[in-house]
Structure formats: structure tokens, C-alpha cells
């Protein structure tokens, strides 16, 4: 189970280098690795992966780091199969998995390909959590919900820890906060400035208190932080703008977008920004590279050799 100590992780986005990047991240001293997913990207097109598959590879390549799915798009998975897949990764990694789930929706074509209505993604994610909790709770599990019904389901082998891996709800919306505080063990937003994160974390704490969970020490506060490091701010900004333009459709300036939401600059500048997020309440920060793929090795090295010592000094 994750604690509330400050943790820094590395996102694994290059499928062909998943194992090597996971091992490199562990060797450099990072606390966790993460992996997100899409079935496909349609506008703009681009490479994608499946989060739990990537984390299974990472688990086999490492011994210590935690494994965060950031995020599994829950409505695109059958919840029983997703619960089983997560249990396998959790057990095989000796309990290192944190199951981050969310709803996505920015690429409607992947929902169409899976025959899942986009407007059902929130309720499907909610039921996924219910199904997983039931299956992980013990033998002869039952669930009777809006879309899924079963009795007598026994997970074998079971999860590493009783009750299964922690579930963190991803997203920056109020509905994501509600999902995290109602049924989750943590909150994992993205595209926040430090001041926005502080406000969001305050809302989450208020929601937890209203639900009688204000003293829950194991609730995690994460952040998916887009990152582009470099020897100067300008070089990092150029790299981030290029990476963002290749991955997203945006009508405004990619440089302005990067200045607002991307962790930029040399390690000293980046460390100051991360400490602002830390003061705002973030406990697990995932560095998610927005640079082109051929720069990821350098990004991991700069972060591990230059940034981590500043954060832990």
C-alpha cells in the first residue's frame, strides 16, 4: 500500500523500450514507474499502449519500484477481466501495483471501435470499481449492477494483499474527485498549475471529510505532470512545444500551453516547480515526457542524475 511520503516517478511511453526504461528508472533511484493507455488515437494519430501490459513488462524488469497505471481507461475494459489482469500484475510484482483508472474521452474513435458509448464512460468506470472490489474481496464474489451481474466468482490465485491493489481515480473534474473520494484510495489529476492543484486537493479533502474519511492516512494525492527537461528553459520549451504539437490538436500556442502546464527547464528550475506542487499537496508526482520519443533516454537521465538529488538533498 502506498504511503503519503513524497514520491517521484517516470512515465513509460515507448513500448519497445518499456523494460529498459523501467530498469533504468529503478537504477537511477525513482520511486515508481507509470504507464498510460489508449486503444488508438485518431486526431492526431500516434502510438499507444495498454497500461497493465506495459506494467507487467516493467514488473519483470524491476524489483523495487511501484507500478502506477496512469491511467487504465476503465470503460473500455470488461470489469471482470480488468480485475483479473490487475490481480495478476499485483501478485506477480509482490504488491507493487497502484491501479489508476479514468474515463478519457478525448479520442471518440476508440470508444466507437470498442462499441462503448462515450456518454456512458463515467458510470462504467464506477461499476468497474465495484466489480473489482467484489472480486478482490474473497471467494464466491457476487455483483449485481447496471450492466454486469455474476455470482460465485472466485479469483485464483488471489491478490498479493487482502482486498487487492489500491485504486486511484484519475482526472481533474469534480466527478473524478467524487469518484476518488467515494470509492478510491487516491486521486490522480493532470493539467494543473500548483495553485490549481492546491484548490483541487482542498476540495478532495473536504469531500473525504464529508464522507467520514478525513482521517484516512493511506489516501494518495498524485499528479500526472507533463515534463520536458533541458540544459536551458528555452531548449526545454522548444522540445515540449514540438512534442505537444505531435500529440495534440490545439488551436492556440503550443509554447503558451507548455509554459502553463509542462514542467520545464534545467533541473534547478524544475525542482523549484516540483516543490511548489509538493507544497500544494501532491505526494506522488509522475514525470510524463512530452518530448519526442528519441529524447526520452536523455530525459530520464537528466531527471535521475540532476533533478532527484535536488529534491532529496
Order of alpha helices (4+ residues) and beta strands (2+ residues): beta-alpha-beta-beta-beta-alpha-beta-beta-alpha-beta-alpha-alpha-beta-beta-beta-alpha-beta-alpha-beta-alpha-alpha-beta-alpha-beta-alpha-alpha
